[in-house]
Amino acid sequence: MGTLAMIRDLITNTEKRWDDKLTKVDTQIENLEKKIDKKITKALENPLAAMSKTK
């Protein structure tokens, strides 16, 4: 395998690893957003219950 092919493979592998990591982080962020949205919605529906939990 030539040097150029090795460099291309390295770039491709690195790019795939970064894509995988970013996809994982995006999924985690989306899950956190859903969880926060759920809590905000619940707090808006029943503010007194939400206030008693924060104390």
N, CA, C and O of each residue as an XYZ file, in Angstrom:
220
protein
N       0.863     -1.176      0.000
C       0.000      0.000      0.000
C       0.906      1.235      0.000
O       1.863      1.324      0.770
N       0.586      2.162     -0.865
C       1.388      3.372     -0.951
C       1.080      4.338      0.170
O       0.091      4.204      0.890
N       1.951      5.307      0.293
C       1.797      6.312      1.344
C       0.496      7.078      1.188
O      -0.196      7.350      2.169
N       0.166      7.426     -0.053
C      -1.061      8.179     -0.300
C      -2.295      7.379      0.115
O      -3.225      7.927      0.707
N      -2.300      6.097     -0.193
C      -3.425      5.237      0.190
C      -3.523      5.118      1.707
O      -4.624      5.104      2.258
N      -2.388      5.034      2.380
C      -2.390      4.954      3.850
C      -2.957      6.231      4.448
O      -3.727      6.188      5.408
N      -2.574      7.362      3.879
C      -3.079      8.654      4.376
C      -4.582      8.741      4.152
O      -5.317      9.195      5.029
N      -5.042      8.308      2.982
C      -6.487      8.333      2.699
C      -7.247      7.436      3.670
O      -8.305      7.815      4.173
N      -6.708      6.248      3.933
C      -7.343      5.336      4.891
C      -7.404      5.958      6.278
O      -8.421      5.864      6.965
N      -6.322      6.587      6.681
C      -6.271      7.231      7.993
C      -7.313      8.338      8.090
O      -8.013      8.458      9.096
N      -7.409      9.141      7.042
C      -8.397     10.228      7.026
C      -9.811      9.656      7.077
O     -10.658     10.152      7.820
N     -10.066      8.617      6.292
C     -11.395      7.997      6.264
C     -11.749      7.414      7.628
O     -12.862      7.601      8.120
N     -10.802      6.710      8.234
C     -11.055      6.114      9.552
C     -11.293      7.186     10.604
O     -12.192      7.055     11.435
N     -10.494      8.241     10.571
C     -10.649      9.336     11.529
C     -11.994     10.024     11.335
O     -12.685     10.340     12.304
N     -12.355     10.250     10.088
C     -13.635     10.894      9.787
C     -14.800     10.048     10.297
O     -15.753     10.579     10.867
N     -14.724      8.740     10.092
C     -15.793      7.850     10.563
C     -15.893      7.866     12.085
O     -16.991      7.902     12.640
N     -14.741      7.840     12.759
C     -14.766      7.872     14.230
C     -15.390      9.171     14.731
O     -16.189      9.151     15.667
N     -15.033     10.301     14.119
C     -15.608     11.580     14.533
C     -17.103     11.613     14.255
O     -17.880     12.101     15.075
N     -17.508     11.092     13.091
C     -18.941     11.045     12.781
C     -19.692     10.214     13.813
O     -20.770     10.601     14.264
N     -19.121      9.073     14.187
C     -19.750      8.215     15.196
C     -19.862      8.933     16.538
O     -20.897      8.865     17.202
N     -18.789      9.620     16.932
C     -18.811     10.344     18.213
C     -19.834     11.467     18.183
O     -20.581     11.658     19.143
N     -19.871     12.211     17.079
C     -20.825     13.316     16.980
C     -22.264     12.810     16.970
O     -23.148     13.439     17.551
N     -22.496     11.699     16.323
C     -23.832     11.108     16.318
C     -24.239     10.716     17.735
O     -25.378     10.936     18.145
N     -23.307     10.138     18.473
C     -23.582      9.741     19.857
C     -23.897     10.969     20.713
O     -24.845     10.955     21.498
N     -23.103     12.024     20.561
C     -23.326     13.248     21.333
C     -24.657     13.885     20.941
O     -25.398     14.351     21.807
N     -24.966     13.908     19.649
C     -26.248     14.454     19.196
C     -27.416     13.702     19.823
O     -28.398     14.313     20.247
N     -27.311     12.394     19.880
C     -28.363     11.576     20.486
C     -28.509     11.902     21.969
O     -29.625     12.019     22.476
N     -27.382     12.048     22.662
C     -27.431     12.381     24.086
C     -28.067     13.750     24.301
O     -28.859     13.929     25.226
N     -27.726     14.714     23.454
C     -28.305     16.056     23.570
C     -29.808     16.007     23.319
O     -30.582     16.626     24.050
N     -30.220     15.275     22.291
C     -31.651     15.153     22.005
C     -32.397     14.530     23.178
O     -33.492     14.974     23.523
N     -31.818     13.513     23.788
C     -32.458     12.874     24.943
C     -32.570     13.837     26.115
O     -33.593     13.864     26.800
N     -31.524     14.630     26.353
C     -31.582     15.625     27.423
C     -32.636     16.686     27.132
O     -33.365     17.108     28.030
N     -32.713     17.113     25.875
C     -33.723     18.104     25.502
C     -35.127     17.567     25.754
O     -35.986     18.286     26.265
N     -35.360     16.309     25.399
C     -36.676     15.701     25.630
C     -36.995     15.657     27.117
O     -38.112     15.956     27.538
N     -35.982     15.274     27.913
C     -36.179     15.171     29.356
C     -36.491     16.548     29.956
O     -37.388     16.681     30.789
N     -35.748     17.561     29.527
C     -35.961     18.922     30.034
C     -37.317     19.450     29.580
O     -38.043     20.055     30.369
N     -37.663     19.224     28.312
C     -38.971     19.659     27.816
C     -40.103     19.034     28.621
O     -41.094     19.690     28.943
N     -39.936     17.758     28.939
C     -40.952     17.054     29.725
C     -41.094     17.696     31.106
O     -42.207     17.905     31.590
N     -39.951     18.010     31.740
C     -39.990     18.626     33.068
C     -40.598     20.021     33.009
O     -41.375     20.396     33.887
N     -40.253     20.789     31.984
C     -40.801     22.142     31.843
C     -42.305     22.079     31.629
O     -43.059     22.839     32.237
N     -42.736     21.172     30.765
C     -44.173     21.021     30.509
C     -44.911     20.642     31.786
O     -45.972     21.187     32.090
N     -44.338     19.707     32.525
C     -44.960     19.276     33.779
C     -45.018     20.443     34.775
O     -46.015     20.618     35.477
N     -43.950     21.231     34.830
C     -43.910     22.370     35.752
C     -44.922     23.439     35.357
O     -45.538     24.070     36.216
N     -45.088     23.636     34.057
C     -46.059     24.633     33.606
C     -47.490     24.176     33.875
O     -48.368     24.996     34.142
N     -47.718     22.878     33.805
C     -49.057     22.352     34.060
C     -49.404     22.393     35.546
O     -50.565     22.568     35.915
N     -48.389     22.230     36.395
C     -48.630     22.214     37.834
C     -47.478     22.925     38.549
O     -46.599     22.270     39.110
N     -47.478     24.263     38.531
C     -46.354     25.020     39.097
C     -46.150     24.808     40.598
O     -45.011     24.834     41.066
N     -47.208     24.600     41.353
C     -47.049     24.422     42.801
C     -46.296     23.139     43.119
O     -45.442     23.127     44.005
N     -46.599     22.070     42.415
C     -45.898     20.801     42.637
C     -44.435     20.935     42.237
O     -43.555     20.391     42.903
N     -44.176     21.653     41.162
C     -42.798     21.838     40.706
C     -42.003     22.647     41.724
O     -40.824     22.377     41.950
N     -42.649     23.643     42.339
C     -41.949     24.479     43.322
C     -41.630     23.684     44.581
O     -40.569     23.869     45.176
N     -42.522     22.813     44.988
C     -42.281     22.050     46.217
C     -41.143     21.053     46.029
O     -40.480     20.702     47.006
N     -40.895     20.586     44.811
C     -39.808     19.644     44.548
C     -38.450     20.327     44.555
O     -37.442     19.693     44.867
N     -38.408     21.611     44.216
C     -37.120     22.308     44.123
C     -36.598     22.745     45.479
O     -35.418     23.074     45.602
N     -37.434     22.756     46.484
C     -36.990     23.207     47.811
C     -36.156     22.173     48.499
O     -35.703     22.393     49.622
